Amino acid sequence: MRNHSGQGIGRRRLLVGMVQAAGLLFLTGCDNLSRSEWFTRLLGKTEVVTQRAQRLISPKKAMAKEFIEADLSPVFPPNGNRDPENPDYQRMANNGFADWKLEVGGVVQQPMTFSLVELRDLPSRTQITRHDCVEGWSAIGKWKGAPLCQILERVQPLPSARYVVFHCADPDEDGTLYYESLDFDDAFHPQTILAYEMNDQALPTAHGAPIRLRVERQLGYKHAKYVMRIEVVESFTSIGGGKGGYWEDEGYEWYAGI
Amino acid sequence: MCLTLERSKDKHLMDQRAIDPPLPENNAEPIAGIDPVYLTPPPVEIPSGDLENIVAPADEASPPSPVVETIYRHRLPVRIGHWVNAICLPILVMSGLQIFNAHQALYWGERSDRDRPLLSIKSVKTESGEFKGVTTIMGLSFDTTGVLGFSSGSVRGFPSWATIPSGKWLAMGRQWHLFFAWVFVLNGVFFTLYSLAGRHFWRDLFPKVEDVRRIGRDLVNHLRFRHAGGEEAKRYNVLQKLAYTGVIFGLAPLIVLTGLIMSPAVDAALPGLLGLFGGRQSARTIHFLACFAFIGFVATHLFMVATTGLRNNIGSMITGWFRIPNDHERENEKP
């Protein structure tokens, strides 16, 4: 009897020890893989598969759900930079962005600049949509702005153009400026707008004054705030870290549909 | 030997054959010179827990019946599917907890109103300047220091031993999660197609009327750790069938769907999905709960595997061949 139960305990201890050792091995293995080049490159292939699959099931103009005023978040938490530490930006902000101008250029027929007044004079779109942060939270806000397609149609991208890059005014602690990019599928989507109003007010500083991008079928970090310049390009590999955006350079997916 | 094996495989899943010698587990060798079939069964009155005493005098109380019956239980596609899941699930759970750690709260509906979480994990600085982990579920707070909220000297939701990667690294957690989500989904699709075509669902997994009638008896047997031997062990019992079909047709599709609903692009492409679960944050909450249901299923599964003949069970999921426990062995299996 004693012998039997003693064996049981020994076996259990052995089993627990083995499980713990296996767990430790598994964890260190995963951490090593996360730092290895071949494995992260393999994991990175997921993005392409996901993008292809999502584009396959999405009609080009599939619309993100639009909500009603009653659905608005009581508090819409700002994320990322809330007040860019950039002297040029601060100067323009103190002046109510009266001398702010959006430059639109790159691989286009007709480079143009737009003042805030000129943007407001373009046909506008208002939408109440859900903002999905990569961290997992969601907030619903009302956005009014100029559809990006209106602007792109005016500057006329050349046939070789593939991406639209957004250069922003907000630097991180190292002084690296935020930027983002979209392909033409998302850039010409009807819900992709340069928003100058949020919840019927001029866009607050914390949310990207004077304009921010809204690209409703993508995660929050694609929605560049403090947009200063729009550049149409053939490739973004020579811009910033070469991955097409600030967070992309930090290891996040360029295609942020999920 | 190999030939026989291959030929048997082509036949029905529940094809049987008698082989010798048995797997080198707690069973006695056949006694030379005696036709095994005529061996007397073990004595009926076994004082539980005193098995060594009974088996010891070999001349009198004979060892258990040496007739060992082995069936081809798991076909190759099922075995591959099983081990792919065995790799995917821990990775998905742990990289999922890494993602959860980026926003340590759950909500209901479309939005995440931060003053109204269903669950939140926080770290609170006490008056003495130390950190404390506090988990709040539906307004009830618990001190979870050491595990949730604050562990190993760092402020984080789930502890480093539960996440992939172990450190705080959302971008890498997402890469792991989405890669293995694809593997898990494709594996599930392949398994489903195979099981429909190969009639695995109908033959082995769906509970039948007679199974449902036995549910009470099976439940009692499970609770008393009495597991099937002989004929009964050749097919899954009703609790197994319900657990497996529940996971295959309930839990797995649920966790995949709620995962997809968190994608803004999928929500735009398939607007009907959002309404199914009442919004993106509800879907996130259900996804999280389904994750813990999976953990519960796997824990139960591993417990059953370990207590009903660990080597035979694992061996059968590797080779396909499952040795039917005879009546005596069943008594032996009490944990």
Interface residues (C-beta under 8 A of the other chain):
Chain A: M1 N3 H4 S5 G8 L15 G23 F26 L27 C30 D31 S34 T40 L42 L43 G44 K45 T46 E47 V49 T50 Q54 I57 S58 P59 A62 M63 A64 K65 F67 D71 S73 P74 V75 P77 R130 D132 C133 V134 E135 G136 W137 S138 A139 I140 E216 R217 Q218 L219 W247 E250 G251 Y252 E253 G257 I258
Chain B: G49 D50 L51 E52 P90 I91 M94 I99 F100 A102 H103 A105 E110 R111 S112 D113 R114 D115 W161 I164 P165 S166 G167 W169 L170 A171 M172 R174 Q175 W176 L178 F179 W182 L260 M262 S263 P264 A265 V266 D267 A268 A269 L270 P271 L274 R280 Q281 R284 A306 P335
